[in-house]
Amino acid sequence: MARQVCFSFPRLPVFLGVLVLVSVLASQGHGLSPDGQVLLEIKSSLVDPTGIMSSWVATDASPCKWFGVSCAADGLSVRALNLSASNGTLGGTLSPSLGKLARLQELDLSSNNISGQLPKELSNCSDLRYLGLDSNLQISGSIPPEFGGLSKLQYLMLGGLQLTGNIPDTLGNLSSLITLSLKYNNLTGLVPSSLGNLRGISTLLLQGNFLSGPIPSSLGNCRNLTMLRLQYSNFSGSIPPAFGQLQKLTFLELTQNSLTGPIPPELGNCTSLTTLYLGYNGFTGSIPHQLGKLKNLQILYLNRNSLTGSLPEEIGNMSSLRNFTVAQNLLTGTIPSTFGLVRDLLRLNLWQNNFTGSIPQELFNCTKLDTIYAPYNQLSGPIPPEIGKLQNLTAFQMWNNQLSGSIPPEIGNCSSLQKFNVFSNNLGGSLPQELANLRALEETNMYLNQLNGFIPPELGVNSNLTTVDLSNNMLSGRIPAGLCRSGQLIVLILFNNSLQGDIPAELAGCPTLQRLRIQGNRLTGSIPKEFGQNTALDRLEASFNMLSGTIPEELGSCTNISALILSNNNLSGPIPSSLGRLPRLVSVDLSANQLSSSIPSEILDCPRISELRLSRNHLQGEIPVPSVNDSRLAVIDVSDNQITGLPVSWTWFTQLKELHLAGNMFTGPIPSGIGQLTSLQIVLDLSRNSFSGQIPPGFANLVLLQALDLSFNNLSGEIPASLEKMVSLVSVNLSYNHLTGHLPSSWSKNFNSSSFLGNPGLCITTDNNCNPDKRGKHKSRVRLSNPGIIVLIAGACVAALALVVIGAVFCYPRRKVPIEKEDNSPNDGKMEIWCSDDKYKDLQFQDILDATDRLSSNYIVGTGSNSTVYKASLASGPLLAVKVLNQALDASVDKAYRTEVETIGRIKHRNLVKLVGVCERKKLRFVILEFMENGSLSDVLHKYNGKGLQTWNSRYKVALGTAEGLAYLHDDCDPRIIHRDIKSSNILLDDNFEARIGDFGGAKLRDYTVSLASSSNFMGSFGYMAPEYGCSTQLSYKVDVYSFGIVLLELLTGRHPLDPRLPERLNLVTWVKENIDQGKVLEILDKNIVDLTDSSAVDEMLLVLKIVFFCINKSPADRPMMREVVTMLKQAR
């Protein structure tokens, strides 16, 4: 009988548990889980140079212990993958297999070096909450629209990639989204309005793309938004008023877009705002007073817009405000006293507006203030003594205003002050001794004021001073010896004062001092030999003083010096040969001293020497030559010495652009080797010597030369016909020689007969029947004294200074002699005065005498070879410039002169210097003009390193003002006028650094035909003249357009068109073109412009650079008219 077997089944829960265990064991027995296999597929597309995924091996049963992997509770499914890095560890691409991780909630691969595109398969990860791929700079392509299906996604972090295309509308379906970061990509197009559906979003970061169009007002529906950043894009239109609904918003940044219109007052409803950046746009209108409701606001940036009106008093309600910036707008009115209620204010920036009135005392109740920055306004009145309450103040920047009064001694209580810059104001009085108490002081610039008295003797002894500029004041006394006692002084600028005494030896030996500019004072004594201890010194400028003694040999130890300017002193003895040891020396000017002996040959061996000016000394011997054949010398000026010998060979001087040998004792024929100096461009002056023989035919090789002066020699024979090849010549003077024959044919057309006076045997007409021998039979040889020679040379070669030059407002005033007293008497001879303005109709000659203390030298502000300019402060208030012409005008041109002056005097335009009138006495002329306080554009750019024009906006304003003034002369005034001598020294700057065109001395009225052949003199200036000027007989407006293009280039580069620092054989135009060809366009921009880091400013500069090349086109017909240039400049902005 069969045995009966009975089966007993366990309960169902126990059975299922056993089943799962069996399943797991079976899985482990058969290898890696499915998600683990997917991870290995993902790993295969990545590059892992550091091995952070080395734990990812196929032999494991589960990936849950792999680096960067987190699993779900079942121990099999991957929940999170975090392989973010800070050093770009992973490379490769993102595998589409990522979409197979069905239960993935977090993916973070940020800060790697992954490339390729975003896999759309990620949209299959329906549980995904966090997707972070930030800062993988090589991920490109577009954002897959499929990402909009990730309904559980809370964080989408795709910033810092190279994504292109539009933002998909489908992202508006991400209803769970809290943070969306698409910042710093290359996204274009509009921001989809569908993003307004993201009702739970807190942070939206879209900055740094190329998004355009209006900001969608639908974003105002995102009521939970706390941070919105849309800066650095191309958004246009206005700020949506709907933003006023975002009451949780704490951070809003819209900087650097193209937004316009008014700032909506509704922003005042965003009461949670702590930070509001709206700078670098085109907002207009006034600042809404409703912003005063933002009591939590800490940072408010409204800079670089076109806001108008005054600052609202309600600013005082912003009790949390710390940083307030409205720089570079068009705001007016006064600084509200309610600022005094904002007790946490740290930084106040009002730069470049039109604020007026005084600095409110209440402002100094903000005792936490760190920075007060308000240059380029019209603030007036004194610096309040309450400034002494600001013990946390580190920077007080108030330059280019109209502040007056004295600097309060309470400034000494500002114990944290590091920068005190109040230059270009009307401050007077003496410097307070308390300045010396500021131990933290590093930089103080107080130039261009009316400060007087002594420099505090303890200044610099107890501080960290690096920069001191007190130039262009009325300071007296000695230079303090302790200025560098802290051992940190780098720059000391004290020129154009009345300082006396010696140069302190302690200062000369300052080991950190790089730039010392003390010219235009009354310093005496010798040059300290202690300068030789200073190997940091780069520039030493001590000209126009009364220094005596010898130039110390020790200067040869200043191995870093590039400029040694000691002209117009009483220095004597030899030029030390030790200067030849200076490897960086570029410019030497020792002119107008009492130096003797010979020129040391060693100085020409300085490897970088470019400019050597030794005129008006007692030098003897011969001109030495360099020992090497690669000299960079561009300028040699040894005129007015007693030199007798010339180099046997000129092959060493292949880079010369200027050669001045006038007024020496050279004899014999002119060396033919000078004709081999083909780089000569500016001037060759051999006048006032005893050269004999013929003019070398080789001069025809000097095709770049613009001015040739061989006057007052004993030259004979005919002028070589080959000199017609000197096509660049615009000025020639061969007067008072023994030349015979005819002029080269083109010369008789292009040059005035005054250029050839005193050559009885020379026929200077085009008459074929001219008999020069008969014409000169009864004429005797005339030799003039040096003053007479100078007058003739000035009349023939410097006609550009003929009428209204006042550009050299800051020329050195101490050694000029006024016109003789017998010519000053108002009752001596006939005197009449003509004025162009009824405001000055009662002006009398006596008024001029009274205002200048009878033309005392103390009132001289500029001199020229044929004129002296005085600053006249009339009793009635206005400041005038009185230019006294030292030469009487020829009677034959008197009437024409008067007619032209009267015509120009009636011209009125805000960008033209106003000619007030002309006073006539005997045969002298007193030209009376408005006085321009800030001098010429040339002075600001080249003497003062751009100070006052250190922003691109300020230079753009000068460019536009000059262009508008020229356009008016060319098109709108009656009669129309060609200026003929546009250059930076003829563009003057008023109190607000607005451009005023001056020097109409060469201007020609276009009511009649004007040709060069009929003009009495060539005008124009070297480096600025259009190419056709020297070879065309017909003037056009386009010569001014060309010159204006060069001025634009000067504003952009900060370099003079004939800058000796330019590389060999290059002028400014060719240097710029060469840099552009080499892809170095940014290197040409002036490093003194402070906003070169501002991309929008640089973009404007590059647009203006394009305008330059329109203006300087070689073909006059292809240059624009000035009215077109004005339009182009406006469009560039």
Summary of the structure (lengths in Angstrom):
residues: 1133
radius of gyration: 38.1
end to end distance: 113.0
largest distance: 173.3
contacts: 4039
relative contact order: 0.03
helix: 27%
strand: 19%
